[in-house]
Amino acid sequence: MKNNLIHFFAVIGFGTFILLACSVDDFADSMDNNNNSQITSTTGKYQVANFGDSYDILVLNTETGVMKRYDANDGWQELTLYTTTFTH
């Protein structure tokens, strides 16, 4: 009887170990997916960057590849001299 009880708890412990190991692996995978998600659709997506101390920003339309520069001194005005189109 004592041997059967020891084997029973050994099986319970081993099963718990496997269950916890699989749970941690799933949890780690879900955390990686949240932090490293990629944008698969570029429709209407923009990247924005500023120039540090100035009031200018650059806006890149990732769908068309057009980058425009805007100035905020007198309201947001597009500076057409700096408009550029990037192609891949």
PDB file of N, CA, C and O in Angstrom:
ATOM      1  N   MET A   1       0.826  -1.199   0.000  1.00  0.00           N
ATOM      2  CA  MET A   1       0.000   0.000   0.000  1.00  0.00           C
ATOM      3  C   MET A   1       0.866   1.257   0.000  1.00  0.00           C
ATOM      4  O   MET A   1       0.565   2.230  -0.691  1.00  0.00           O
ATOM      5  N   LYS A   2       1.964   1.225   0.797  1.00  0.00           N
ATOM      6  CA  LYS A   2       2.844   2.375   0.886  1.00  0.00           C
ATOM      7  C   LYS A   2       3.505   2.656  -0.471  1.00  0.00           C
ATOM      8  O   LYS A   2       3.659   3.814  -0.858  1.00  0.00           O
ATOM      9  N   ASN A   3       3.890   1.609  -1.182  1.00  0.00           N
ATOM     10  CA  ASN A   3       4.505   1.755  -2.502  1.00  0.00           C
ATOM     11  C   ASN A   3       3.530   2.376  -3.504  1.00  0.00           C
ATOM     12  O   ASN A   3       3.916   3.235  -4.297  1.00  0.00           O
ATOM     13  N   ASN A   4       2.281   1.947  -3.467  1.00  0.00           N
ATOM     14  CA  ASN A   4       1.273   2.488  -4.370  1.00  0.00           C
ATOM     15  C   ASN A   4       1.033   3.973  -4.099  1.00  0.00           C
ATOM     16  O   ASN A   4       0.835   4.744  -5.039  1.00  0.00           O
ATOM     17  N   LEU A   5       1.048   4.377  -2.855  1.00  0.00           N
ATOM     18  CA  LEU A   5       0.856   5.774  -2.486  1.00  0.00           C
ATOM     19  C   LEU A   5       2.020   6.637  -2.992  1.00  0.00           C
ATOM     20  O   LEU A   5       1.804   7.744  -3.484  1.00  0.00           O
ATOM     21  N   ILE A   6       3.227   6.139  -2.872  1.00  0.00           N
ATOM     22  CA  ILE A   6       4.405   6.878  -3.356  1.00  0.00           C
ATOM     23  C   ILE A   6       4.340   7.028  -4.877  1.00  0.00           C
ATOM     24  O   ILE A   6       4.619   8.100  -5.414  1.00  0.00           O
ATOM     25  N   HIS A   7       3.965   5.936  -5.574  1.00  0.00           N
ATOM     26  CA  HIS A   7       3.852   6.007  -7.033  1.00  0.00           C
ATOM     27  C   HIS A   7       2.732   6.960  -7.453  1.00  0.00           C
ATOM     28  O   HIS A   7       2.871   7.687  -8.437  1.00  0.00           O
ATOM     29  N   PHE A   8       1.651   6.958  -6.728  1.00  0.00           N
ATOM     30  CA  PHE A   8       0.540   7.858  -7.031  1.00  0.00           C
ATOM     31  C   PHE A   8       0.982   9.318  -6.957  1.00  0.00           C
ATOM     32  O   PHE A   8       0.709  10.093  -7.874  1.00  0.00           O
ATOM     33  N   PHE A   9       1.659   9.698  -5.878  1.00  0.00           N
ATOM     34  CA  PHE A   9       2.121  11.083  -5.742  1.00  0.00           C
ATOM     35  C   PHE A   9       3.227  11.416  -6.746  1.00  0.00           C
ATOM     36  O   PHE A   9       3.357  12.566  -7.167  1.00  0.00           O
ATOM     37  N   ALA A  10       4.024  10.414  -7.131  1.00  0.00           N
ATOM     38  CA  ALA A  10       5.046  10.638  -8.155  1.00  0.00           C
ATOM     39  C   ALA A  10       4.396  10.964  -9.493  1.00  0.00           C
ATOM     40  O   ALA A  10       4.848  11.862 -10.202  1.00  0.00           O
ATOM     41  N   VAL A  11       3.342  10.242  -9.838  1.00  0.00           N
ATOM     42  CA  VAL A  11       2.613  10.505 -11.086  1.00  0.00           C
ATOM     43  C   VAL A  11       1.955  11.883 -11.036  1.00  0.00           C
ATOM     44  O   VAL A  11       1.991  12.615 -12.024  1.00  0.00           O
ATOM     45  N   ILE A  12       1.357  12.245  -9.906  1.00  0.00           N
ATOM     46  CA  ILE A  12       0.742  13.573  -9.740  1.00  0.00           C
ATOM     47  C   ILE A  12       1.801  14.668  -9.909  1.00  0.00           C
ATOM     48  O   ILE A  12       1.568  15.655 -10.607  1.00  0.00           O
ATOM     49  N   GLY A  13       2.944  14.498  -9.281  1.00  0.00           N
ATOM     50  CA  GLY A  13       4.013  15.493  -9.388  1.00  0.00           C
ATOM     51  C   GLY A  13       4.532  15.631 -10.790  1.00  0.00           C
ATOM     52  O   GLY A  13       4.756  16.749 -11.254  1.00  0.00           O
ATOM     53  N   PHE A  14       4.733  14.520 -11.489  1.00  0.00           N
ATOM     54  CA  PHE A  14       5.219  14.552 -12.870  1.00  0.00           C
ATOM     55  C   PHE A  14       4.196  15.221 -13.786  1.00  0.00           C
ATOM     56  O   PHE A  14       4.561  16.021 -14.648  1.00  0.00           O
ATOM     57  N   GLY A  15       2.927  14.897 -13.602  1.00  0.00           N
ATOM     58  CA  GLY A  15       1.863  15.518 -14.411  1.00  0.00           C
ATOM     59  C   GLY A  15       1.786  17.018 -14.174  1.00  0.00           C
ATOM     60  O   GLY A  15       1.598  17.789 -15.114  1.00  0.00           O
ATOM     61  N   THR A  16       1.930  17.433 -12.921  1.00  0.00           N
ATOM     62  CA  THR A  16       1.912  18.862 -12.600  1.00  0.00           C
ATOM     63  C   THR A  16       3.095  19.573 -13.242  1.00  0.00           C
ATOM     64  O   THR A  16       2.947  20.679 -13.761  1.00  0.00           O
ATOM     65  N   PHE A  17       4.262  18.950 -13.210  1.00  0.00           N
ATOM     66  CA  PHE A  17       5.457  19.527 -13.832  1.00  0.00           C
ATOM     67  C   PHE A  17       5.236  19.744 -15.330  1.00  0.00           C
ATOM     68  O   PHE A  17       5.551  20.815 -15.849  1.00  0.00           O
ATOM     69  N   ILE A  18       4.704  18.752 -16.021  1.00  0.00           N
ATOM     70  CA  ILE A  18       4.444  18.870 -17.462  1.00  0.00           C
ATOM     71  C   ILE A  18       3.421  19.967 -17.727  1.00  0.00           C
ATOM     72  O   ILE A  18       3.598  20.769 -18.644  1.00  0.00           O
ATOM     73  N   LEU A  19       2.360  20.010 -16.940  1.00  0.00           N
ATOM     74  CA  LEU A  19       1.321  21.025 -17.111  1.00  0.00           C
ATOM     75  C   LEU A  19       1.895  22.427 -16.935  1.00  0.00           C
ATOM     76  O   LEU A  19       1.612  23.310 -17.745  1.00  0.00           O
ATOM     77  N   LEU A  20       2.689  22.648 -15.903  1.00  0.00           N
ATOM     78  CA  LEU A  20       3.277  23.956 -15.675  1.00  0.00           C
ATOM     79  C   LEU A  20       4.277  24.329 -16.760  1.00  0.00           C
ATOM     80  O   LEU A  20       4.324  25.485 -17.179  1.00  0.00           O
ATOM     81  N   ALA A  21       5.067  23.386 -17.215  1.00  0.00           N
ATOM     82  CA  ALA A  21       6.046  23.659 -18.265  1.00  0.00           C
ATOM     83  C   ALA A  21       5.353  24.082 -19.556  1.00  0.00           C
ATOM     84  O   ALA A  21       5.811  25.009 -20.224  1.00  0.00           O
ATOM     85  N   CYS A  22       4.279  23.431 -19.909  1.00  0.00           N
ATOM     86  CA  CYS A  22       3.538  23.800 -21.119  1.00  0.00           C
ATOM     87  C   CYS A  22       2.855  25.154 -20.959  1.00  0.00           C
ATOM     88  O   CYS A  22       2.795  25.930 -21.913  1.00  0.00           O
ATOM     89  N   SER A  23       2.347  25.443 -19.779  1.00  0.00           N
ATOM     90  CA  SER A  23       1.677  26.723 -19.537  1.00  0.00           C
ATOM     91  C   SER A  23       2.658  27.887 -19.659  1.00  0.00           C
ATOM     92  O   SER A  23       2.319  28.920 -20.237  1.00  0.00           O
ATOM     93  N   VAL A  24       3.843  27.737 -19.134  1.00  0.00           N
ATOM     94  CA  VAL A  24       4.840  28.801 -19.211  1.00  0.00           C
ATOM     95  C   VAL A  24       5.252  29.025 -20.648  1.00  0.00           C
ATOM     96  O   VAL A  24       5.446  30.171 -21.053  1.00  0.00           O
ATOM     97  N   ASP A  25       5.391  27.973 -21.433  1.00  0.00           N
ATOM     98  CA  ASP A  25       5.764  28.098 -22.833  1.00  0.00           C
ATOM     99  C   ASP A  25       4.696  28.864 -23.608  1.00  0.00           C
ATOM    100  O   ASP A  25       5.033  29.734 -24.411  1.00  0.00           O
ATOM    101  N   ASP A  26       3.417  28.565 -23.388  1.00  0.00           N
ATOM    102  CA  ASP A  26       2.337  29.296 -24.051  1.00  0.00           C
ATOM    103  C   ASP A  26       2.326  30.750 -23.637  1.00  0.00           C
ATOM    104  O   ASP A  26       2.110  31.628 -24.472  1.00  0.00           O
ATOM    105  N   PHE A  27       2.556  31.023 -22.367  1.00  0.00           N
ATOM    106  CA  PHE A  27       2.574  32.394 -21.868  1.00  0.00           C
ATOM    107  C   PHE A  27       3.718  33.178 -22.490  1.00  0.00           C
ATOM    108  O   PHE A  27       3.535  34.337 -22.862  1.00  0.00           O
ATOM    109  N   ALA A  28       4.887  32.576 -22.612  1.00  0.00           N
ATOM    110  CA  ALA A  28       6.050  33.244 -23.203  1.00  0.00           C
ATOM    111  C   ALA A  28       5.811  33.523 -24.677  1.00  0.00           C
ATOM    112  O   ALA A  28       6.189  34.584 -25.174  1.00  0.00           O
ATOM    113  N   ASP A  29       5.185  32.583 -25.386  1.00  0.00           N
ATOM    114  CA  ASP A  29       4.888  32.805 -26.797  1.00  0.00           C
ATOM    115  C   ASP A  29       3.920  33.955 -26.988  1.00  0.00           C
ATOM    116  O   ASP A  29       4.095  34.759 -27.903  1.00  0.00           O
ATOM    117  N   SER A  30       2.902  34.052 -26.144  1.00  0.00           N
ATOM    118  CA  SER A  30       1.933  35.129 -26.288  1.00  0.00           C
ATOM    119  C   SER A  30       2.560  36.482 -25.971  1.00  0.00           C
ATOM    120  O   SER A  30       2.176  37.485 -26.573  1.00  0.00           O
ATOM    121  N   MET A  31       3.508  36.538 -25.047  1.00  0.00           N
ATOM    122  CA  MET A  31       4.177  37.802 -24.742  1.00  0.00           C
ATOM    123  C   MET A  31       5.060  38.230 -25.903  1.00  0.00           C
ATOM    124  O   MET A  31       5.117  39.417 -26.223  1.00  0.00           O
ATOM    125  N   ASP A  32       5.749  37.295 -26.539  1.00  0.00           N
ATOM    126  CA  ASP A  32       6.580  37.631 -27.690  1.00  0.00           C
ATOM    127  C   ASP A  32       5.731  38.147 -28.840  1.00  0.00           C
ATOM    128  O   ASP A  32       6.129  39.087 -29.528  1.00  0.00           O
ATOM    129  N   ASN A  33       4.576  37.551 -29.057  1.00  0.00           N
ATOM    130  CA  ASN A  33       3.716  37.981 -30.148  1.00  0.00           C
ATOM    131  C   ASN A  33       3.190  39.389 -29.918  1.00  0.00           C
ATOM    132  O   ASN A  33       3.039  40.151 -30.873  1.00  0.00           O
ATOM    133  N   ASN A  34       2.909  39.749 -28.674  1.00  0.00           N
ATOM    134  CA  ASN A  34       2.403  41.087 -28.392  1.00  0.00           C
ATOM    135  C   ASN A  34       3.479  42.147 -28.592  1.00  0.00           C
ATOM    136  O   ASN A  34       3.188  43.242 -29.074  1.00  0.00           O
ATOM    137  N   ASN A  35       4.718  41.831 -28.228  1.00  0.00           N
ATOM    138  CA  ASN A  35       5.783  42.820 -28.314  1.00  0.00           C
ATOM    139  C   ASN A  35       6.366  42.949 -29.711  1.00  0.00           C
ATOM    140  O   ASN A  35       6.913  43.996 -30.057  1.00  0.00           O
ATOM    141  N   ASN A  36       6.259  41.907 -30.512  1.00  0.00           N
ATOM    142  CA  ASN A  36       6.882  41.921 -31.824  1.00  0.00           C
ATOM    143  C   ASN A  36       5.866  41.840 -32.946  1.00  0.00           C
ATOM    144  O   ASN A  36       6.157  41.283 -34.004  1.00  0.00           O
ATOM    145  N   SER A  37       4.694  42.378 -32.734  1.00  0.00           N
ATOM    146  CA  SER A  37       3.682  42.288 -33.772  1.00  0.00           C
ATOM    147  C   SER A  37       4.075  43.164 -34.959  1.00  0.00           C
ATOM    148  O   SER A  37       4.658  44.234 -34.788  1.00  0.00           O
ATOM    149  N   GLN A  38       3.753  42.702 -36.150  1.00  0.00           N
ATOM    150  CA  GLN A  38       4.076  43.424 -37.367  1.00  0.00           C
ATOM    151  C   GLN A  38       2.806  43.885 -38.031  1.00  0.00           C
ATOM    152  O   GLN A  38       1.770  43.224 -37.947  1.00  0.00           O
ATOM    153  N   ILE A  39       2.886  45.022 -38.693  1.00  0.00           N
ATOM    154  CA  ILE A  39       1.754  45.536 -39.436  1.00  0.00           C
ATOM    155  C   ILE A  39       1.767  44.879 -40.804  1.00  0.00           C
ATOM    156  O   ILE A  39       2.731  45.023 -41.556  1.00  0.00           O
ATOM    157  N   THR A  40       0.703  44.159 -41.130  1.00  0.00           N
ATOM    158  CA  THR A  40       0.663  43.481 -42.414  1.00  0.00           C
ATOM    159  C   THR A  40      -0.044  44.307 -43.472  1.00  0.00           C
ATOM    160  O   THR A  40       0.196  44.110 -44.663  1.00  0.00           O
ATOM    161  N   SER A  41      -0.896  45.213 -43.074  1.00  0.00           N
ATOM    162  CA  SER A  41      -1.576  46.098 -44.015  1.00  0.00           C
ATOM    163  C   SER A  41      -0.982  47.492 -43.893  1.00  0.00           C
ATOM    164  O   SER A  41      -0.841  48.022 -42.791  1.00  0.00           O
ATOM    165  N   THR A  42      -0.635  48.083 -45.033  1.00  0.00           N
ATOM    166  CA  THR A  42      -0.047  49.423 -45.005  1.00  0.00           C
ATOM    167  C   THR A  42      -1.058  50.494 -45.384  1.00  0.00           C
ATOM    168  O   THR A  42      -0.687  51.661 -45.519  1.00  0.00           O
ATOM    169  N   THR A  43      -2.312  50.135 -45.557  1.00  0.00           N
ATOM    170  CA  THR A  43      -3.330  51.093 -45.949  1.00  0.00           C
ATOM    171  C   THR A  43      -3.570  52.102 -44.835  1.00  0.00           C
ATOM    172  O   THR A  43      -3.995  51.733 -43.741  1.00  0.00           O
ATOM    173  N   GLY A  44      -3.298  53.374 -45.109  1.00  0.00           N
ATOM    174  CA  GLY A  44      -3.555  54.437 -44.155  1.00  0.00           C
ATOM    175  C   GLY A  44      -2.615  54.472 -42.970  1.00  0.00           C
ATOM    176  O   GLY A  44      -2.961  55.047 -41.938  1.00  0.00           O
ATOM    177  N   LYS A  45      -1.449  53.882 -43.080  1.00  0.00           N
ATOM    178  CA  LYS A  45      -0.492  53.876 -41.971  1.00  0.00           C
ATOM    179  C   LYS A  45       0.529  54.986 -42.191  1.00  0.00           C
ATOM    180  O   LYS A  45       1.001  55.194 -43.308  1.00  0.00           O
ATOM    181  N   TYR A  46       0.862  55.685 -41.130  1.00  0.00           N
ATOM    182  CA  TYR A  46       1.802  56.800 -41.213  1.00  0.00           C
ATOM    183  C   TYR A  46       2.892  56.656 -40.163  1.00  0.00           C
ATOM    184  O   TYR A  46       2.668  56.132 -39.072  1.00  0.00           O
ATOM    185  N   GLN A  47       4.071  57.132 -40.518  1.00  0.00           N
ATOM    186  CA  GLN A  47       5.163  57.234 -39.561  1.00  0.00           C
ATOM    187  C   GLN A  47       5.458  58.718 -39.402  1.00  0.00           C
ATOM    188  O   GLN A  47       5.534  59.450 -40.389  1.00  0.00           O
ATOM    189  N   VAL A  48       5.626  59.164 -38.152  1.00  0.00           N
ATOM    190  CA  VAL A  48       5.828  60.581 -37.862  1.00  0.00           C
ATOM    191  C   VAL A  48       7.123  60.743 -37.082  1.00  0.00           C
ATOM    192  O   VAL A  48       7.404  59.977 -36.161  1.00  0.00           O
ATOM    193  N   ALA A  49       7.910  61.747 -37.458  1.00  0.00           N
ATOM    194  CA  ALA A  49       9.160  62.049 -36.752  1.00  0.00           C
ATOM    195  C   ALA A  49       9.281  63.558 -36.610  1.00  0.00           C
ATOM    196  O   ALA A  49       8.811  64.312 -37.462  1.00  0.00           O
ATOM    197  N   ASN A  50       9.920  63.996 -35.517  1.00  0.00           N
ATOM    198  CA  ASN A  50      10.126  65.435 -35.345  1.00  0.00           C
ATOM    199  C   ASN A  50      11.618  65.749 -35.392  1.00  0.00           C
ATOM    200  O   ASN A  50      12.452  64.845 -35.445  1.00  0.00           O
ATOM    201  N   PHE A  51      11.942  67.027 -35.373  1.00  0.00           N
ATOM    202  CA  PHE A  51      13.319  67.480 -35.478  1.00  0.00           C
ATOM    203  C   PHE A  51      13.861  67.978 -34.146  1.00  0.00           C
ATOM    204  O   PHE A  51      14.605  68.958 -34.119  1.00  0.00           O
ATOM    205  N   GLY A  52      13.515  67.342 -33.065  1.00  0.00           N
ATOM    206  CA  GLY A  52      14.043  67.725 -31.763  1.00  0.00           C
ATOM    207  C   GLY A  52      13.462  69.034 -31.273  1.00  0.00           C
ATOM    208  O   GLY A  52      12.304  69.077 -30.858  1.00  0.00           O
ATOM    209  N   ASP A  53      14.246  70.109 -31.311  1.00  0.00           N
ATOM    210  CA  ASP A  53      13.815  71.399 -30.760  1.00  0.00           C
ATOM    211  C   ASP A  53      12.960  72.218 -31.720  1.00  0.00           C
ATOM    212  O   ASP A  53      12.330  73.184 -31.290  1.00  0.00           O
ATOM    213  N   SER A  54      12.918  71.871 -32.991  1.00  0.00           N
ATOM    214  CA  SER A  54      12.163  72.685 -33.950  1.00  0.00           C
ATOM    215  C   SER A  54      10.683  72.313 -33.911  1.00  0.00           C
ATOM    216  O   SER A  54      10.288  71.360 -33.238  1.00  0.00           O
ATOM    217  N   TYR A  55       9.876  73.075 -34.638  1.00  0.00           N
ATOM    218  CA  TYR A  55       8.439  72.828 -34.709  1.00  0.00           C
ATOM    219  C   TYR A  55       8.065  72.069 -35.976  1.00  0.00           C
ATOM    220  O   TYR A  55       6.887  72.000 -36.327  1.00  0.00           O
ATOM    221  N   ASP A  56       9.043  71.500 -36.663  1.00  0.00           N
ATOM    222  CA  ASP A  56       8.791  70.769 -37.898  1.00  0.00           C
ATOM    223  C   ASP A  56       8.626  69.280 -37.603  1.00  0.00           C
ATOM    224  O   ASP A  56       9.248  68.737 -36.690  1.00  0.00           O
ATOM    225  N   ILE A  57       7.770  68.633 -38.401  1.00  0.00           N
ATOM    226  CA  ILE A  57       7.639  67.179 -38.333  1.00  0.00           C
ATOM    227  C   ILE A  57       7.689  66.621 -39.752  1.00  0.00           C
ATOM    228  O   ILE A  57       7.355  67.308 -40.717  1.00  0.00           O
ATOM    229  N   LEU A  58       8.108  65.372 -39.860  1.00  0.00           N
ATOM    230  CA  LEU A  58       8.065  64.629 -41.117  1.00  0.00           C
ATOM    231  C   LEU A  58       6.985  63.570 -40.990  1.00  0.00           C
ATOM    232  O   LEU A  58       6.872  62.905 -39.960  1.00  0.00           O
ATOM    233  N   VAL A  59       6.189  63.416 -42.045  1.00  0.00           N
ATOM    234  CA  VAL A  59       5.137  62.408 -42.062  1.00  0.00           C
ATOM    235  C   VAL A  59       5.337  61.554 -43.302  1.00  0.00           C
ATOM    236  O   VAL A  59       5.355  62.058 -44.424  1.00  0.00           O
ATOM    237  N   LEU A  60       5.488  60.230 -43.079  1.00  0.00           N
ATOM    238  CA  LEU A  60       5.667  59.289 -44.181  1.00  0.00           C
ATOM    239  C   LEU A  60       4.405  58.458 -44.321  1.00  0.00           C
ATOM    240  O   LEU A  60       3.993  57.772 -43.386  1.00  0.00           O
ATOM    241  N   ASN A  61       3.793  58.524 -45.497  1.00  0.00           N
ATOM    242  CA  ASN A  61       2.654  57.672 -45.812  1.00  0.00           C
ATOM    243  C   ASN A  61       3.228  56.352 -46.312  1.00  0.00           C
ATOM    244  O   ASN A  61       3.809  56.301 -47.396  1.00  0.00           O
ATOM    245  N   THR A  62       3.072  55.288 -45.536  1.00  0.00           N
ATOM    246  CA  THR A  62       3.700  54.016 -45.883  1.00  0.00           C
ATOM    247  C   THR A  62       2.978  53.302 -47.025  1.00  0.00           C
ATOM    248  O   THR A  62       3.518  52.347 -47.583  1.00  0.00           O
ATOM    249  N   GLU A  63       1.790  53.737 -47.379  1.00  0.00           N
ATOM    250  CA  GLU A  63       1.084  53.134 -48.512  1.00  0.00           C
ATOM    251  C   GLU A  63       1.626  53.672 -49.824  1.00  0.00           C
ATOM    252  O   GLU A  63       1.843  52.908 -50.765  1.00  0.00           O
ATOM    253  N   THR A  64       1.846  54.976 -49.897  1.00  0.00           N
ATOM    254  CA  THR A  64       2.282  55.597 -51.153  1.00  0.00           C
ATOM    255  C   THR A  64       3.776  55.878 -51.194  1.00  0.00           C
ATOM    256  O   THR A  64       4.328  56.062 -52.279  1.00  0.00           O
ATOM    257  N   GLY A  65       4.453  55.919 -50.041  1.00  0.00           N
ATOM    258  CA  GLY A  65       5.875  56.242 -49.995  1.00  0.00           C
ATOM    259  C   GLY A  65       6.155  57.726 -50.026  1.00  0.00           C
ATOM    260  O   GLY A  65       7.310  58.130 -50.165  1.00  0.00           O
ATOM    261  N   VAL A  66       5.122  58.555 -49.898  1.00  0.00           N
ATOM    262  CA  VAL A  66       5.296  60.008 -49.941  1.00  0.00           C
ATOM    263  C   VAL A  66       5.614  60.521 -48.541  1.00  0.00           C
ATOM    264  O   VAL A  66       4.899  60.233 -47.582  1.00  0.00           O
ATOM    265  N   MET A  67       6.696  61.285 -48.441  1.00  0.00           N
ATOM    266  CA  MET A  67       7.080  61.909 -47.175  1.00  0.00           C
ATOM    267  C   MET A  67       6.925  63.416 -47.323  1.00  0.00           C
ATOM    268  O   MET A  67       7.416  64.018 -48.277  1.00  0.00           O
ATOM    269  N   LYS A  68       6.231  64.013 -46.357  1.00  0.00           N
ATOM    270  CA  LYS A  68       6.004  65.452 -46.377  1.00  0.00           C
ATOM    271  C   LYS A  68       6.506  66.061 -45.081  1.00  0.00           C
ATOM    272  O   LYS A  68       6.545  65.406 -44.040  1.00  0.00           O
ATOM    273  N   ARG A  69       6.886  67.318 -45.164  1.00  0.00           N
ATOM    274  CA  ARG A  69       7.369  68.055 -43.997  1.00  0.00           C
ATOM    275  C   ARG A  69       6.342  69.136 -43.655  1.00  0.00           C
ATOM    276  O   ARG A  69       5.847  69.844 -44.532  1.00  0.00           O
ATOM    277  N   TYR A  70       6.035  69.246 -42.366  1.00  0.00           N
ATOM    278  CA  TYR A  70       5.061  70.230 -41.905  1.00  0.00           C
ATOM    279  C   TYR A  70       5.701  71.119 -40.848  1.00  0.00           C
ATOM    280  O   TYR A  70       6.542  70.681 -40.063  1.00  0.00           O
ATOM    281  N   ASP A  71       5.274  72.397 -40.850  1.00  0.00           N
ATOM    282  CA  ASP A  71       5.779  73.386 -39.899  1.00  0.00           C
ATOM    283  C   ASP A  71       4.615  73.859 -39.034  1.00  0.00           C
ATOM    284  O   ASP A  71       3.520  74.104 -39.541  1.00  0.00           O
ATOM    285  N   ALA A  72       4.852  73.989 -37.717  1.00  0.00           N
ATOM    286  CA  ALA A  72       3.781  74.355 -36.789  1.00  0.00           C
ATOM    287  C   ALA A  72       3.908  75.783 -36.272  1.00  0.00           C
ATOM    288  O   ALA A  72       3.200  76.149 -35.334  1.00  0.00           O
ATOM    289  N   ASN A  73       4.780  76.596 -36.846  1.00  0.00           N
ATOM    290  CA  ASN A  73       4.945  77.967 -36.343  1.00  0.00           C
ATOM    291  C   ASN A  73       3.666  78.777 -36.464  1.00  0.00           C
ATOM    292  O   ASN A  73       3.285  79.451 -35.506  1.00  0.00           O
ATOM    293  N   ASP A  74       2.997  78.737 -37.596  1.00  0.00           N
ATOM    294  CA  ASP A  74       1.751  79.488 -37.810  1.00  0.00           C
ATOM    295  C   ASP A  74       0.608  78.525 -38.111  1.00  0.00           C
ATOM    296  O   ASP A  74      -0.139  78.730 -39.067  1.00  0.00           O
ATOM    297  N   GLY A  75       0.470  77.507 -37.326  1.00  0.00           N
ATOM    298  CA  GLY A  75      -0.481  76.440 -37.635  1.00  0.00           C
ATOM    299  C   GLY A  75       0.234  75.426 -38.517  1.00  0.00           C
ATOM    300  O   GLY A  75       1.311  75.712 -39.042  1.00  0.00           O
ATOM    301  N   TRP A  76      -0.339  74.271 -38.682  1.00  0.00           N
ATOM    302  CA  TRP A  76       0.334  73.229 -39.460  1.00  0.00           C
ATOM    303  C   TRP A  76       0.259  73.551 -40.940  1.00  0.00           C
ATOM    304  O   TRP A  76      -0.815  73.520 -41.541  1.00  0.00           O
ATOM    305  N   GLN A  77       1.412  73.861 -41.522  1.00  0.00           N
ATOM    306  CA  GLN A  77       1.497  74.167 -42.946  1.00  0.00           C
ATOM    307  C   GLN A  77       2.470  73.194 -43.598  1.00  0.00           C
ATOM    308  O   GLN A  77       3.538  72.906 -43.059  1.00  0.00           O
ATOM    309  N   GLU A  78       2.082  72.696 -44.764  1.00  0.00           N
ATOM    310  CA  GLU A  78       2.955  71.781 -45.490  1.00  0.00           C
ATOM    311  C   GLU A  78       4.064  72.569 -46.181  1.00  0.00           C
ATOM    312  O   GLU A  78       3.796  73.570 -46.845  1.00  0.00           O
ATOM    313  N   LEU A  79       5.282  72.128 -46.027  1.00  0.00           N
ATOM    314  CA  LEU A  79       6.428  72.724 -46.714  1.00  0.00           C
ATOM    315  C   LEU A  79       6.684  71.891 -47.964  1.00  0.00           C
ATOM    316  O   LEU A  79       7.385  70.881 -47.907  1.00  0.00           O
ATOM    317  N   THR A  80       6.114  72.313 -49.099  1.00  0.00           N
ATOM    318  CA  THR A  80       6.134  71.499 -50.314  1.00  0.00           C
ATOM    319  C   THR A  80       7.531  71.329 -50.898  1.00  0.00           C
ATOM    320  O   THR A  80       7.751  70.412 -51.689  1.00  0.00           O
ATOM    321  N   LEU A  81       8.470  72.178 -50.536  1.00  0.00           N
ATOM    322  CA  LEU A  81       9.837  72.074 -51.037  1.00  0.00           C
ATOM    323  C   LEU A  81      10.486  70.754 -50.615  1.00  0.00           C
ATOM    324  O   LEU A  81      11.351  70.234 -51.321  1.00  0.00           O
ATOM    325  N   TYR A  82      10.070  70.210 -49.465  1.00  0.00           N
ATOM    326  CA  TYR A  82      10.704  69.011 -48.912  1.00  0.00           C
ATOM    327  C   TYR A  82       9.929  67.718 -49.184  1.00  0.00           C
ATOM    328  O   TYR A  82      10.271  66.678 -48.622  1.00  0.00           O
ATOM    329  N   THR A  83       8.891  67.756 -50.035  1.00  0.00           N
ATOM    330  CA  THR A  83       8.116  66.554 -50.337  1.00  0.00           C
ATOM    331  C   THR A  83       8.965  65.582 -51.155  1.00  0.00           C
ATOM    332  O   THR A  83       9.569  65.958 -52.159  1.00  0.00           O
ATOM    333  N   THR A  84       8.998  64.324 -50.707  1.00  0.00           N
ATOM    334  CA  THR A  84       9.808  63.294 -51.358  1.00  0.00           C
ATOM    335  C   THR A  84       8.989  62.019 -51.473  1.00  0.00           C
ATOM    336  O   THR A  84       8.160  61.728 -50.611  1.00  0.00           O
ATOM    337  N   THR A  85       9.220  61.256 -52.541  1.00  0.00           N
ATOM    338  CA  THR A  85       8.567  59.959 -52.713  1.00  0.00           C
ATOM    339  C   THR A  85       9.630  58.867 -52.715  1.00  0.00           C
ATOM    340  O   THR A  85      10.599  58.925 -53.472  1.00  0.00           O
ATOM    341  N   PHE A  86       9.431  57.871 -51.856  1.00  0.00           N
ATOM    342  CA  PHE A  86      10.337  56.728 -51.761  1.00  0.00           C
ATOM    343  C   PHE A  86       9.715  55.533 -52.482  1.00  0.00           C
ATOM    344  O   PHE A  86       8.523  55.265 -52.337  1.00  0.00           O
ATOM    345  N   THR A  87      10.518  54.829 -53.248  1.00  0.00           N
ATOM    346  CA  THR A  87      10.056  53.604 -53.904  1.00  0.00           C
ATOM    347  C   THR A  87      10.943  52.452 -53.467  1.00  0.00           C
ATOM    348  O   THR A  87      12.116  52.655 -53.156  1.00  0.00           O
ATOM    349  N   HIS A  88      10.400  51.258 -53.441  1.00  0.00           N
ATOM    350  CA  HIS A  88      11.180  50.088 -53.011  1.00  0.00           C
ATOM    351  C   HIS A  88      11.557  49.299 -54.232  1.00  0.00           C
ATOM    352  O   HIS A  88      12.219  48.267 -54.120  1.00  0.00           O
TER     353      HIS A  88
END
